[in-house]
């Protein structure tokens, strides 16, 4: 008598297990999407002085993401409006402590500033209320007439201390320092710390009121073969004027002098005086020159020579 064929129970059980997982994931996604939607809307509604509205708003992202698509977003902060073309908020369903936002420009403010850029991406990762890190990437940024950068990366990290760690990196950048004074750089890097008590919508006034300063751990500027590094601290006085002291190191004195003449319009007489003073302070050296960059009473000095006037921030 021939043996009866075995029933494919393993196939049925595997199929059933897959079906259970799919159903469980769908239930999780629906519950998680509802939770994220309510949480985001609730948090936005409870931020004083801040509101976000959309011409059209959609939630989606099934099966692996939670997405909030905002068309023509308008962000209002203490009466100032910022509008853009599109804001897409994304959170991974399998990793809810990470989130990202994609922003399409241009970004226009009610004060008349316009920022153009390719699609910007912000990302954040959370471990707790006072333990997180976030970053913002801005490619092809232009903020006419104040400057721009081929690439700009800004990041921040909260470790639960009284200061927020911040970092900036820019490539092929230009910054308007004053009327007719445009500084161009191949690379710029900055790391430092901002007092948590000064982190408000009006950071400059908070710094001025508190008397606290922004710590500069590392500042590195590169243009061609010229490299300058600096460290120290910067703040604002009660009149809104920049104040601070940075210890600078320059790799090439000749290139620095050429840059000061070109960008800051430093007269030949002052350049000769500065060269003489540097020779006294750094005898026999033309590389790795150390001098203090000082902002005081609305003026910017490099060593004993005044470079330019600095207008008040407010």
Backbone bond lengths (Angstrom), bond angles and torsions (degrees), N, CA, C in turn:
res aa  C-N    CA-C-N  psi(-1)  N-CA   C-N-CA  omega(-1)  CA-C   N-CA-C  phi
1 X - - - 1.473 - - 1.523 108.42 -
2 X 1.351 117.06 123.59 1.478 119.29 -176.93 1.524 111.62 -66.01
3 X 1.351 116.05 145.82 1.472 120.63 179.75 1.518 110.44 -71.74
4 X 1.339 114.52 141.23 1.463 119.64 177.96 1.529 110.27 -70.29
5 X 1.345 117.99 141.04 1.469 120.06 178.91 1.532 110.70 -63.96
6 X 1.328 115.46 142.92 1.466 120.04 178.92 1.528 110.45 -70.71
7 X 1.325 114.51 139.34 1.464 118.68 177.26 1.534 109.40 -75.84
8 X 1.317 115.65 135.44 1.481 119.16 -175.73 1.534 111.64 -77.53
9 X 1.361 115.90 63.61 1.471 118.27 -178.13 1.527 111.47 -64.13
10 X 1.340 116.10 -33.33 1.466 117.74 -178.51 1.525 111.59 -62.85
11 X 1.334 115.79 -36.93 1.469 119.54 178.87 1.520 110.29 -67.17
12 X 1.351 115.96 -42.77 1.466 119.82 179.54 1.525 111.12 -63.57
13 X 1.337 116.15 -42.61 1.458 119.43 -178.87 1.530 111.23 -66.68
14 X 1.337 116.29 -39.79 1.469 119.14 178.00 1.524 110.71 -62.95
15 X 1.332 116.26 -44.93 1.459 120.41 178.19 1.529 111.04 -60.97
16 X 1.349 116.52 -41.91 1.464 120.64 179.94 1.521 110.85 -65.09
17 X 1.349 116.41 -40.41 1.461 119.75 179.53 1.527 110.88 -64.15
18 X 1.332 116.75 -41.86 1.468 120.38 177.98 1.518 110.47 -63.13
19 X 1.325 116.38 -41.67 1.465 120.81 179.65 1.528 110.76 -62.83
20 X 1.338 116.93 -41.84 1.469 120.75 178.85 1.527 110.70 -63.07
21 X 1.345 115.67 -42.64 1.469 119.47 179.46 1.526 110.66 -62.89
22 X 1.330 117.64 -43.32 1.466 121.22 -179.82 1.527 110.60 -63.01
23 X 1.329 116.75 -45.11 1.464 120.15 179.34 1.527 110.91 -63.66
24 X 1.350 116.59 -42.87 1.461 120.77 179.84 1.528 110.47 -63.55
25 X 1.353 116.05 -40.75 1.478 119.09 179.33 1.528 111.16 -65.84
26 X 1.322 117.56 -40.34 1.465 120.80 177.95 1.526 110.94 -61.70
27 X 1.330 115.61 -42.01 1.467 119.55 178.21 1.530 110.16 -64.32
28 X 1.339 115.55 -43.33 1.468 119.81 178.32 1.525 110.70 -61.62
29 X 1.347 116.99 -44.79 1.467 119.56 -177.32 1.524 110.80 -64.08
30 X 1.339 117.20 -42.61 1.461 119.83 179.62 1.527 111.34 -63.46
31 X 1.339 116.27 -43.57 1.468 119.61 179.40 1.528 110.64 -68.09
32 X 1.349 115.88 -42.82 1.459 119.27 -180.00 1.514 112.18 -66.06
33 X 1.328 117.51 -40.35 1.456 121.05 178.55 1.519 111.29 -61.75
34 X 1.319 116.53 -42.53 1.468 120.45 177.61 1.520 111.03 -63.70
35 X 1.345 116.14 -42.42 1.466 120.03 -179.91 1.531 110.93 -63.93
36 X 1.341 116.71 -47.11 1.464 120.64 -179.43 1.523 110.46 -62.98
37 X 1.323 116.68 -42.44 1.468 120.58 179.83 1.526 110.82 -60.34
38 X 1.331 116.76 -48.68 1.464 119.99 -179.92 1.519 111.40 -65.17
39 X 1.355 116.41 -39.10 1.465 120.53 -178.55 1.522 110.93 -65.02
40 X 1.340 117.07 -45.61 1.462 120.49 -179.29 1.521 110.97 -63.58
41 X 1.328 116.59 -47.96 1.457 119.77 -178.40 1.529 110.92 -64.15
42 X 1.332 116.86 -37.39 1.456 120.78 -179.93 1.522 111.33 -68.00
43 X 1.339 116.44 -43.01 1.462 119.93 179.82 1.524 111.22 -65.12
44 X 1.332 117.52 -41.41 1.458 120.37 178.83 1.517 112.11 -63.16
45 X 1.325 116.16 -37.27 1.472 119.83 -177.69 1.522 112.67 -73.23
46 X 1.345 117.85 -18.35 1.459 120.95 -176.61 1.531 113.28 -101.01
47 X 1.340 117.55 0.02 1.462 119.76 176.79 1.521 108.46 -83.87
48 X 1.318 116.94 114.17 1.461 121.00 -175.94 1.528 110.87 -67.25
49 X 1.330 115.15 132.60 1.459 120.92 176.60 1.508 114.49 77.84
50 X 1.348 117.58 4.85 1.461 121.26 -177.56 1.528 109.49 -128.09
51 X 1.318 116.32 132.45 1.458 120.68 175.38 1.526 109.43 -143.91
52 X 1.325 116.02 147.52 1.456 122.58 178.76 1.522 108.67 -127.60
53 X 1.327 116.74 119.91 1.453 121.70 178.52 1.528 109.23 -120.42
54 X 1.338 115.97 155.45 1.460 122.06 -178.62 1.527 109.43 -132.08
55 X 1.332 116.11 143.35 1.456 119.92 173.91 1.526 109.92 -66.76
56 X 1.332 115.38 -35.63 1.466 121.80 174.38 1.521 107.80 -146.04
57 X 1.331 116.11 141.21 1.465 120.50 -175.31 1.519 109.24 -136.94
58 X 1.342 115.81 131.11 1.459 120.72 -179.63 1.527 109.79 -135.98
59 X 1.335 115.17 143.22 1.460 121.53 174.09 1.519 108.48 -111.02
60 X 1.335 116.89 140.68 1.455 120.61 179.41 1.513 110.16 -170.00
61 X 1.351 115.55 -146.86 1.453 120.18 177.92 1.508 115.27 107.31
62 X 1.335 117.96 -2.24 1.462 119.95 -178.47 1.528 109.66 -58.46
63 X 1.350 120.18 136.87 1.468 125.51 12.85 1.533 115.03 -105.67
64 X 1.346 118.33 -10.07 1.466 118.49 -169.67 1.532 114.38 -112.23
65 X 1.328 117.23 -1.66 1.464 119.68 -178.20 1.517 110.53 -136.05
66 X 1.349 114.68 158.46 1.455 122.04 166.31 1.534 106.05 -109.08
67 X 1.322 118.32 121.26 1.457 122.05 -175.25 1.523 111.26 -124.64
68 X 1.319 114.42 141.69 1.471 121.62 173.24 1.526 106.82 -125.39
69 X 1.317 116.01 108.07 1.465 121.79 -177.04 1.528 108.41 -98.05
70 X 1.336 115.84 119.02 1.465 121.73 -176.46 1.531 108.38 -117.12
71 X 1.333 116.91 114.89 1.462 122.57 179.21 1.528 109.25 -92.98
72 X 1.333 116.47 134.27 1.466 122.47 -177.65 1.532 111.38 51.78
73 X 1.338 117.40 58.66 1.466 119.47 -179.81 1.529 111.86 -68.50
74 X 1.323 114.86 146.17 1.466 120.80 175.17 1.530 108.07 -132.16
75 X 1.326 115.22 115.56 1.456 121.90 179.59 1.517 108.68 -101.59
76 X 1.322 116.48 125.16 1.457 122.12 178.57 1.530 108.93 -112.45
77 X 1.330 115.99 121.62 1.464 122.13 179.96 1.518 108.44 -124.81
78 X 1.331 115.75 109.24 1.464 121.66 -179.50 1.531 111.90 50.33
79 X 1.325 116.59 42.67 1.457 121.48 176.36 1.513 115.00 90.72
80 X 1.334 118.16 -17.24 1.462 121.50 177.64 1.529 109.35 -87.34
81 X 1.334 116.37 131.85 1.454 120.95 -176.42 1.525 111.44 -104.74
82 X 1.329 115.63 141.38 1.463 123.29 175.85 1.520 107.32 -130.53
83 X 1.336 116.62 123.81 1.463 120.35 -178.18 1.525 109.51 -120.61
84 X 1.333 115.48 152.21 1.469 121.99 178.70 1.521 108.10 -144.01
85 X 1.333 116.65 -177.61 1.460 120.49 -177.90 1.533 112.27 -86.57
86 X 1.348 116.75 -41.84 1.460 119.13 -176.49 1.518 109.77 -160.93
87 X 1.330 116.06 142.59 1.461 122.81 177.11 1.523 108.27 -132.06
88 X 1.323 115.53 119.42 1.465 120.97 179.90 1.526 108.79 -114.21
89 X 1.313 116.44 116.91 1.465 122.81 178.20 1.528 108.40 -98.12
90 X 1.335 117.04 130.15 1.468 122.10 -175.87 1.522 110.17 -131.66
91 X 1.321 116.26 133.17 1.463 122.34 173.27 1.519 108.61 -131.79
92 X 1.335 116.81 132.02 1.460 120.31 178.85 1.524 109.83 -71.01
93 X 1.320 116.11 129.22 1.460 119.85 -177.92 1.524 111.62 -66.03
94 X 1.341 117.50 -30.56 1.456 121.15 -178.51 1.528 112.37 -92.17
95 X 1.334 118.18 0.09 1.457 122.07 178.40 1.536 108.18 -147.20
96 X 1.343 118.41 71.73 1.466 121.63 -171.13 1.522 114.86 -70.15
97 X 1.328 118.75 -6.04 1.466 119.25 176.69 1.523 112.02 -87.68
98 X 1.331 117.50 5.71 1.453 121.85 176.16 1.525 109.09 -122.43
99 X 1.329 115.71 139.19 1.454 120.96 -179.41 1.521 109.08 -143.33
100 X 1.332 115.34 156.59 1.457 120.85 178.43 1.519 108.79 -143.55
101 X 1.334 115.39 155.97 1.454 121.41 177.02 1.520 108.25 -136.93
102 X 1.315 116.34 135.53 1.460 123.10 178.44 1.528 108.17 -111.95
103 X 1.324 116.99 130.26 1.460 121.43 -174.83 1.523 109.85 -124.19
104 X 1.336 115.90 126.55 1.455 122.09 174.24 1.521 109.18 -102.59
105 X 1.326 115.56 129.50 1.453 121.07 -179.15 1.520 111.67 -90.89
106 X 1.344 116.34 -171.86 1.465 125.31 5.30 1.525 112.17 -76.59
107 X 1.334 115.16 157.65 1.457 122.17 175.37 1.523 107.62 -103.27
108 X 1.322 116.17 125.20 1.468 121.64 -176.53 1.520 108.69 -124.42
109 X 1.338 116.60 133.52 1.456 121.87 178.81 1.521 110.22 -104.32
110 X 1.336 115.26 158.83 1.461 120.06 179.19 1.520 112.11 -68.04
111 X 1.330 117.84 -13.06 1.461 121.69 177.96 1.533 111.85 -87.72
112 X 1.331 116.52 3.68 1.453 120.02 175.30 1.511 115.08 93.75
113 X 1.332 118.72 6.51 1.462 121.47 178.53 1.524 109.55 -86.60
114 X 1.314 115.97 138.88 1.462 121.76 178.25 1.520 109.49 -126.33
115 X 1.331 116.08 127.19 1.459 122.95 178.09 1.523 108.08 -115.35
116 X 1.318 116.65 122.00 1.457 120.46 174.80 1.521 108.73 -109.92
117 X 1.317 115.98 145.51 1.463 121.21 -179.45 1.514 108.99 -168.13
118 X 1.323 115.21 162.04 1.452 119.71 169.00 1.528 108.23 -73.77
119 X 1.321 117.14 175.53 1.476 119.40 -174.70 1.523 111.21 -52.01
120 X 1.329 115.59 122.12 1.463 122.28 179.74 1.525 109.31 -92.20
121 X 1.327 115.83 149.21 1.457 120.40 179.18 1.518 110.57 -130.98
122 X 1.313 115.71 126.57 1.457 122.25 173.82 1.522 108.11 -112.79
123 X 1.316 117.03 140.08 1.461 120.94 179.09 1.523 109.29 -136.27
124 X 1.315 116.03 151.76 1.460 121.06 -179.11 1.517 109.58 -145.31
125 X 1.317 115.09 149.61 1.459 121.96 177.71 1.525 107.88 -136.11
126 X 1.318 117.07 131.43 1.455 122.10 -173.88 1.524 111.18 -119.98
127 X 1.346 114.82 138.92 1.460 121.49 171.86 1.524 110.63 -119.15
128 X 1.325 117.56 -11.59 1.454 123.47 -178.35 1.514 108.98 173.88
129 X 1.340 116.15 178.71 1.460 120.54 -176.89 1.518 111.94 -60.99
130 X 1.323 117.36 -37.64 1.462 121.57 -179.24 1.523 111.15 -117.79
131 X 1.314 115.87 36.82 1.466 120.79 177.03 1.527 108.05 -148.60
132 X 1.314 116.35 96.57 1.457 121.27 -176.74 1.517 109.85 -158.39
133 X 1.317 115.58 164.89 1.453 121.52 172.60 1.523 108.65 -144.01
134 X 1.325 116.33 147.40 1.455 121.46 -176.64 1.522 109.14 -144.68
135 X 1.333 115.59 155.82 1.464 120.34 179.10 1.520 109.41 -145.43
136 X 1.335 115.24 157.61 1.457 122.49 178.86 1.522 108.49 -137.53
137 X 1.336 116.89 124.15 1.463 122.69 178.20 1.524 109.07 -109.45
138 X 1.339 115.82 127.52 1.459 121.70 -179.95 1.531 108.85 -126.27
139 X 1.317 118.71 101.03 1.475 120.44 176.84 1.528 110.64 -86.00
140 X 1.341 115.59 145.75 1.469 122.47 176.00 1.530 111.75 53.22
141 X 1.321 116.25 49.05 1.465 121.27 -177.45 1.516 110.66 -80.99
142 X 1.335 115.93 133.99 1.459 122.49 173.41 1.521 108.27 -135.38
143 X 1.336 115.62 127.13 1.455 121.64 178.43 1.526 107.37 -129.41
144 X 1.309 115.15 69.12 1.468 121.54 -176.06 1.531 110.29 -64.31
145 X 1.342 118.17 136.44 1.471 127.61 3.70 1.529 113.15 -98.01
146 X 1.346 116.87 16.35 1.462 119.94 -170.03 1.522 114.06 -84.04
147 X 1.336 117.19 -15.84 1.454 118.74 178.01 1.508 112.14 140.27
148 X 1.315 115.32 -162.98 1.453 120.93 -179.33 1.515 109.73 177.04
149 X 1.326 115.35 -179.53 1.464 121.15 -179.99 1.517 108.97 -157.16
150 X 1.323 115.40 144.08 1.453 119.77 175.08 1.526 110.27 -65.57
151 X 1.347 115.86 -30.61 1.472 121.06 177.96 1.517 108.43 -154.13
152 X 1.323 116.39 132.04 1.463 121.66 178.20 1.519 109.47 -133.14
153 X 1.325 116.29 128.99 1.466 122.72 177.16 1.514 108.54 -125.01
154 X 1.320 116.35 123.38 1.464 122.27 176.43 1.523 108.57 -120.87
155 X 1.329 117.40 137.59 1.459 120.84 -179.81 1.517 109.89 -140.94
156 X 1.323 115.33 155.97 1.461 122.15 179.63 1.517 108.93 -143.43
157 X 1.345 115.57 151.60 1.460 120.43 -179.14 1.523 109.64 -144.95
158 X 1.324 115.28 129.10 1.463 122.06 177.03 1.524 108.18 -108.15
159 X 1.323 116.15 120.20 1.466 120.79 -179.76 1.526 111.95 -111.98
160 X 1.344 116.61 12.95 1.456 119.95 179.05 1.509 114.01 89.65
161 X 1.330 119.02 1.77 1.466 121.73 178.84 1.526 109.30 -86.96
162 X 1.341 116.82 -174.06 1.462 120.58 -179.56 1.520 112.34 -86.18
163 X 1.345 117.63 6.48 1.455 121.86 178.80 1.522 110.75 -132.76
164 X 1.327 114.31 149.23 1.452 120.96 177.28 1.527 108.48 -102.10
165 X 1.332 116.74 122.48 1.462 120.86 178.11 1.522 109.38 -75.57
166 X 1.332 116.91 132.19 1.451 121.03 179.64 1.518 109.97 -131.33
167 X 1.324 115.71 155.80 1.472 121.36 178.88 1.521 108.43 -148.92
168 X 1.335 115.76 144.99 1.457 122.62 177.60 1.522 109.18 -134.21
169 X 1.306 115.82 144.30 1.461 121.23 175.09 1.518 108.08 -142.29
170 X 1.329 116.96 131.00 1.463 121.51 -179.58 1.522 109.28 -136.05
171 X 1.325 114.77 147.42 1.459 120.58 176.01 1.521 109.57 -128.56
172 X 1.319 115.82 138.60 1.470 122.93 -178.37 1.527 109.20 49.53
173 X 1.314 115.07 67.41 1.462 121.66 -173.65 1.525 111.24 -115.03
174 X 1.322 115.30 157.77 1.450 122.37 173.28 1.521 109.03 -140.84
175 X 1.348 115.51 141.67 1.454 121.55 -176.38 1.514 108.73 -134.37
176 X 1.333 117.02 130.74 1.454 121.81 176.75 1.525 108.32 -82.86
177 X 1.328 116.72 110.66 1.459 121.61 -178.98 1.520 112.49 -87.34
178 X 1.296 116.66 -23.88 1.452 121.92 -178.45 1.513 109.33 -178.46
179 X 1.336 118.00 178.78 1.463 120.25 179.84 1.531 111.44 -55.92
180 X 1.325 116.06 119.62 1.451 120.78 179.97 1.507 115.26 69.47
181 X 1.332 118.17 15.18 1.458 122.59 -175.35 1.535 109.03 -122.06
182 X 1.332 116.84 89.07 1.458 122.68 -176.59 1.519 109.62 -108.24
183 X 1.332 116.08 116.87 1.458 121.94 179.17 1.520 109.14 -92.96
184 X 1.331 116.81 123.71 1.465 121.57 178.00 1.527 108.82 -109.94
185 X 1.331 115.78 141.37 1.462 122.10 -176.49 1.518 109.89 -138.06
186 X 1.323 115.40 145.54 1.457 120.11 172.39 1.525 110.57 -80.23
187 X 1.333 116.03 -39.59 1.467 121.60 179.91 1.522 109.49 -145.28
188 X 1.322 116.24 148.34 1.463 121.97 174.32 1.524 108.06 -145.84
189 X 1.322 115.99 133.20 1.465 121.63 179.03 1.525 109.35 -135.05
190 X 1.318 115.43 140.77 1.464 120.78 -179.06 1.510 109.80 -144.43
191 X 1.324 117.16 135.34 1.467 123.10 168.54 1.517 107.80 -133.34
192 X 1.318 116.41 140.14 1.457 119.61 -178.94 1.511 110.89 -171.15
193 X 1.323 115.42 -163.37 1.466 120.68 -176.81 1.516 109.55 -145.00
194 X 1.343 115.88 139.49 1.459 123.24 179.02 1.524 108.36 -114.62
195 X 1.349 119.13 133.84 1.471 120.73 177.93 1.529 110.98 -58.94
196 X 1.320 117.35 133.31 1.457 120.97 -179.46 1.521 111.21 -62.42
197 X 1.336 117.78 -33.53 1.471 121.17 -178.15 1.522 111.90 -67.79
198 X 1.338 117.43 -16.94 1.470 120.52 -178.92 1.515 112.63 -96.35
199 X 1.342 117.48 -0.62 1.459 120.77 -176.29 1.527 110.47 -83.52
200 X 1.299 115.01 86.63 1.463 122.40 175.99 1.517 107.99 -128.91
201 X 1.345 115.92 -179.65 1.455 119.07 179.19 1.527 111.48 -64.12
202 X 1.336 116.94 -25.00 1.465 120.69 177.94 1.523 108.02 -116.53
203 X 1.326 115.64 79.58 1.466 121.54 -177.22 1.528 112.71 -59.68
204 X 1.354 119.54 -45.33 1.469 118.46 -178.54 1.527 113.48 -57.82
205 X 1.322 117.63 -46.21 1.468 119.72 -179.81 1.523 111.73 -66.98
206 X 1.339 116.51 -33.77 1.467 119.38 177.41 1.523 110.74 -64.54
207 X 1.336 116.45 -41.88 1.463 119.67 177.16 1.522 111.15 -63.97
208 X 1.340 116.20 -41.34 1.462 119.80 -179.07 1.524 111.50 -65.28
209 X 1.335 116.55 -40.99 1.472 119.58 -178.88 1.526 111.60 -68.79
210 X 1.318 116.34 -41.28 1.465 119.86 -174.59 1.522 113.01 -82.19
211 X 1.327 116.95 -23.03 1.466 120.00 -175.74 1.512 113.11 75.72
212 X 1.341 117.20 7.25 1.470 120.57 179.13 1.527 109.97 -81.41
213 X 1.301 115.88 162.96 1.461 120.98 -175.33 1.528 111.24 -125.18
214 X 1.325 114.80 160.41 1.460 122.09 172.79 1.525 107.65 -90.45
215 X 1.309 116.29 121.37 1.457 120.18 179.36 1.518 111.22 -79.68
216 X 1.316 116.76 131.30 1.466 122.04 178.30 1.521 107.43 -106.34
217 X 1.325 116.24 102.63 1.466 120.39 178.32 1.522 110.95 -77.68
218 X 1.341 115.45 -44.31 1.457 120.18 -179.72 1.517 109.05 -146.44
219 X 1.316 116.42 129.45 1.454 122.72 170.92 1.524 106.81 -132.29
220 X 1.326 116.04 121.54 1.470 120.99 -178.43 1.512 109.60 -129.85
221 X 1.336 116.43 122.36 1.452 122.57 179.65 1.526 108.30 -120.24
222 X 1.327 116.37 135.90 1.463 121.33 -178.88 1.519 110.25 -133.67
223 X 1.329 115.69 131.02 1.454 121.98 174.24 1.517 107.59 -141.21
224 X 1.324 116.29 109.99 1.447 119.37 -174.64 1.519 110.12 62.45
225 X 1.328 116.05 -127.91 1.462 121.03 178.44 1.525 112.56 -89.43
226 X 1.330 117.43 -3.28 1.465 121.03 -179.85 1.522 109.98 -86.07
227 X 1.340 116.18 127.96 1.461 122.29 177.63 1.521 108.49 -130.50
228 X 1.333 115.99 129.28 1.466 121.16 176.16 1.525 108.97 -126.51
229 X 1.305 116.39 134.72 1.461 122.12 175.05 1.523 109.22 -120.63
230 X 1.334 115.84 156.54 1.461 119.66 -178.19 1.518 109.78 -155.42
231 X 1.341 115.35 157.23 1.465 122.46 173.28 1.517 108.35 -153.25
232 X 1.325 115.99 150.81 1.461 120.14 -178.91 1.516 109.76 158.01
233 X 1.350 117.60 -137.48 1.453 121.48 -179.46 1.522 109.90 -151.96
234 X 1.350 114.76 151.99 1.461 121.97 -178.26 1.519 108.56 -136.95
235 X 1.333 116.37 139.97 1.451 121.07 177.90 1.514 111.17 -147.65
236 X 1.326 116.49 -165.87 1.457 122.88 178.37 1.518 108.81 -132.99
237 X 1.349 116.78 141.26 1.460 119.25 175.53 1.523 109.66 -87.27
238 X 1.320 116.57 -179.26 1.457 121.06 -175.45 1.522 112.77 -63.76
239 X 1.323 117.71 -23.14 1.457 121.94 179.48 1.536 112.60 -88.69
240 X 1.332 117.27 4.36 1.450 120.90 178.78 1.503 113.96 81.49
241 X 1.337 117.98 14.87 1.456 121.35 179.17 1.526 110.27 -92.47
242 X 1.323 115.25 141.22 1.458 120.72 179.31 1.523 109.67 -68.17
243 X 1.326 115.69 134.92 1.463 121.18 176.43 1.519 108.16 -138.55
244 X 1.316 115.97 147.33 1.454 119.09 179.28 1.509 111.98 159.74
245 X 1.308 114.70 175.59 1.459 121.24 -177.85 1.522 108.63 -143.29
246 X 1.335 115.77 125.30 1.451 121.72 176.70 1.523 109.04 -120.83
247 X 1.317 116.57 130.35 1.460 121.49 174.66 1.519 107.56 -86.26
248 X 1.340 116.63 115.46 1.456 120.90 -174.53 1.526 111.46 -105.38
249 X 1.318 115.07 150.96 1.470 122.72 173.23 1.522 107.68 -130.50
250 X 1.336 116.44 128.03 1.464 122.41 -177.56 1.515 109.96 -120.00
251 X 1.323 116.21 136.45 1.469 118.86 -175.10 1.531 113.23 -82.01
252 X 1.362 117.92 -27.97 1.463 120.69 -176.85 1.522 109.77 -136.97
253 X 1.335 116.28 114.88 1.461 121.21 -178.91 1.527 111.16 -67.82
254 X 1.323 118.75 -40.49 1.460 120.96 -177.18 1.523 111.57 -63.71
255 X 1.344 116.72 -42.39 1.458 120.12 179.38 1.523 111.48 -68.23
256 X 1.335 116.80 -36.02 1.453 120.36 178.53 1.527 110.92 -64.25
257 X 1.315 117.25 -44.00 1.455 120.78 179.36 1.529 110.61 -61.79
258 X 1.311 116.43 -40.79 1.459 119.77 177.88 1.528 110.98 -62.66
259 X 1.313 116.37 -39.30 1.466 120.37 179.19 1.525 110.94 -68.44
260 X 1.328 117.99 -40.75 1.467 120.95 178.84 1.524 110.97 -63.50
261 X 1.318 117.04 -37.48 1.464 120.26 177.80 1.526 110.82 -67.39
262 X 1.340 115.44 -43.06 1.460 119.50 -174.93 1.521 112.57 -74.77
263 X 1.326 117.54 -48.33 1.464 120.92 -173.43 1.520 112.37 -84.47
264 X 1.329 117.04 -44.73 1.452 120.88 -175.48 1.528 113.18 -97.40
265 X 1.326 117.55 -2.32 1.452 119.93 -179.92 1.515 112.97 63.78
266 X 1.332 116.63 33.44 1.463 120.53 -178.41 1.534 109.80 -65.55
267 X 1.356 117.95 122.55 1.470 120.40 179.75 1.530 110.89 -63.14
268 X 1.342 115.29 153.39 1.462 120.16 -179.91 1.524 111.55 -58.26
269 X 1.332 116.94 -36.80 1.457 120.49 179.85 1.521 111.26 -61.73
270 X 1.345 116.02 -46.48 1.468 119.64 178.75 1.525 110.68 -66.94
271 X 1.331 116.98 -35.00 1.465 120.17 178.25 1.524 110.64 -63.74
272 X 1.341 116.61 -40.74 1.458 120.32 177.96 1.526 111.01 -66.44
273 X 1.352 116.40 -40.62 1.467 120.62 178.08 1.519 110.66 -62.40
274 X 1.348 115.29 -44.58 1.456 119.92 179.89 1.525 111.16 -64.13
275 X 1.318 117.24 -40.86 1.463 120.89 178.36 1.524 110.79 -61.88
276 X 1.334 116.08 -40.69 1.466 120.62 178.62 1.525 110.58 -64.79
277 X 1.346 117.01 -45.06 1.463 120.88 -179.99 1.534 110.67 -63.23
278 X 1.322 116.43 -39.80 1.466 119.47 178.57 1.521 109.89 -64.54
279 X 1.337 116.11 -38.54 1.463 119.45 177.64 1.511 112.52 -62.04
280 X 1.363 117.02 -34.46 1.460 120.43 178.07 1.528 111.41 -73.92
281 X 1.346 115.67 -37.84 1.464 119.65 -177.86 1.526 111.94 -80.96
282 X 1.331 116.58 -28.39 1.464 121.34 179.73 1.524 108.15 -128.61
283 X 1.313 118.33 70.41 1.469 121.13 -172.74 1.529 112.44 -57.92
284 X 1.351 114.21 128.84 1.454 120.70 175.60 1.509 115.49 75.22
285 X 1.359 118.32 9.70 1.456 120.32 -176.31 1.524 111.41 -112.96
286 X 1.297 116.13 137.43 1.469 122.21 171.75 1.528 110.98 -123.15
287 X 1.334 116.61 -0.48 1.458 122.26 175.31 1.529 108.99 -128.58
288 X 1.330 115.32 159.10 1.471 121.53 -179.20 1.534 110.48 52.05
289 X 1.321 115.19 50.94 1.464 121.99 -179.77 1.526 109.15 -81.52
290 X 1.327 116.42 130.85 1.463 121.63 -179.74 1.522 109.63 -111.17
291 X 1.347 115.87 128.13 1.458 122.48 176.17 1.520 108.95 -151.09
292 X 1.333 115.96 158.29 1.460 121.04 178.28 1.527 109.86 -89.76
293 X 1.328 115.62 134.40 1.459 122.69 171.42 1.523 105.94 -101.16
294 X 1.325 117.06 116.00 1.461 121.80 -169.82 1.524 110.16 -120.82
295 X 1.322 116.73 129.01 1.463 122.98 172.29 1.529 107.31 -108.54
296 X 1.334 115.92 121.57 1.458 119.88 -175.15 1.524 109.52 -157.14
297 X 1.343 116.14 133.13 1.468 122.71 175.49 1.531 112.18 53.31
298 X 1.343 116.81 39.83 1.451 120.13 176.49 1.507 114.87 77.07
299 X 1.315 117.35 15.13 1.470 121.22 -179.54 1.529 109.40 -130.84
300 X 1.328 114.74 152.09 1.448 121.28 179.35 1.529 108.69 -116.29
301 X 1.327 115.66 123.39 1.463 122.01 -179.32 1.523 109.31 -116.76
302 X 1.308 115.69 142.73 1.464 121.45 168.91 1.512 106.42 -119.58
303 X 1.326 114.88 104.89 1.456 118.77 -170.07 1.517 108.84 67.40
304 X 1.342 118.77 -133.30 1.466 121.02 -177.83 1.523 113.95 -87.82
305 X 1.335 119.04 -1.87 1.453 121.43 -171.75 1.535 110.26 -106.96
306 X 1.336 115.29 134.12 1.457 121.12 175.95 1.526 109.24 -77.82
307 X 1.360 114.99 127.52 1.461 120.17 179.35 1.514 111.99 -89.53
308 X 1.340 116.84 -45.86 1.455 120.21 -175.39 1.530 110.18 -168.12
309 X 1.315 115.63 165.95 1.467 121.33 170.91 1.522 108.98 -86.54
310 X 1.344 115.62 144.20 1.467 121.16 178.42 1.521 108.59 -113.14
311 X 1.332 118.64 117.11 1.468 120.17 179.38 1.529 110.40 -67.95
312 X 1.335 117.94 151.32 1.478 120.34 177.46 1.529 111.37 -59.76
313 X 1.304 115.73 146.24 1.461 120.64 178.78 1.521 110.72 -70.88
314 X 1.349 116.35 -33.15 1.480 120.18 176.39 1.512 108.90 -144.29
